[in-house]
Amino acid sequence: MNRDAICGWQCQTCVAKTTDALNAKLALCLEAETGNTNSDNINESWNAAASLPAIWDKPLRLRLDAALAGSKLAAVNHNECLLKLEAALEMDSPAEFQLARAK
């Protein structure tokens, strides 16, 4: 394998691990928002999941903590969280969210 191929493979592996961690932590947030969960189990699963960059982990952790505390505001911030993730990943945002993303 040449160097470029190895670098490409490493990058793909890193992206896959980050995506898996993001999906796992988002699923835990959604599970906590149902209110039918054990907070100890959720926190244990959160800590076992791979780490994320702080810019993503912090808002997800705040959302999880709010859900575990019984706050209904956690679900309201879902779109804001997605906008931040889109911006961090430099993804195009749907037209109806372009103004919010520019802020």
Summary of the structure (lengths in Angstrom):
residues: 103
radius of gyration: 16.0
end to end distance: 44.0
largest distance: 52.5
contacts: 247
relative contact order: 0.11
helix: 79%
strand: 0%
